[in-house]
Amino acid sequence: MTAPEHRYVITFGCPDRTGIIARISGFLAEHGGWIVEAAYHTDPDTGWFFTRQVVRADSLPFDAAELRARFGEVAAELSAESSWRVSDTGERRRAVILVSKAGHCLYDLLGRVASGELEVDIAAVIGNHDSLADITRAHGIPFHHVPFPAGDKAAAFEQVRKLVGEHDPHAVVLARFMQILPADLCREWAGRAINIHHSFLPSFIGAKPYHQAHTRGVKLVGATCHYVTADLDAGPIIEQDVIRVDHGDSVGDMVRKGRDIEKVTLARGLRWHLENRVLVHGNRTVVF
């Protein structure tokens, strides 16, 4: 398999005005930068401009750190928001996955990584149950069991925080992790923690949402992949998708189809995050 071309990715947002594209392209051309991808979007509601630029690394006379320092002057000139970044595709991405008992999303991600379809190193899997320890270790990945006692979960979350922090991951993936992150962890992992949930919220809250949906006769099952915030299941949305169900589907059929769409939607959202295709502005996203 041919190794992917080494590239630098520049992403940022700023107040819209004339000359932004000319300033960016002029800066890159001045240093010999060879642009291989360029995407732009202006939000008329907020008057904000967004872009993602991909440059061949071998076309520039300096490394990613120097590009970051030099482009910082351009970003300041354009009043870019603080989330602008320059990333290096030569730096291998790392992820930590949090799980509970449901394994479909974890199985899917492990398979995609093992086949080379998803370019990321899974540094560890952390579970509040040990049900998924064997499959994790079979892939050569450490599994950490952190029980969550019903009375006091603060100590358990502190242990999870330390375990995640040891790897400084680019993504913390809640792959059907059935614990609500405390606000301080949401802040610490802001822009990195990614969750997946079915589309029945908030219509069918509580136990057995698929049974409730079956009784109601729903025709679509969907999934939402989003960044985690202190507002439960209300963070900026990265990706959504749906699959049809009909009157002939049993509850079991609906659960199976729901798991299928959750797996695909989470994998897609994680890929876009790792490739720096997602720009967050308030509670909305631009995905290039």
Disulfide bonds with the S-S distance in Angstrom:
none
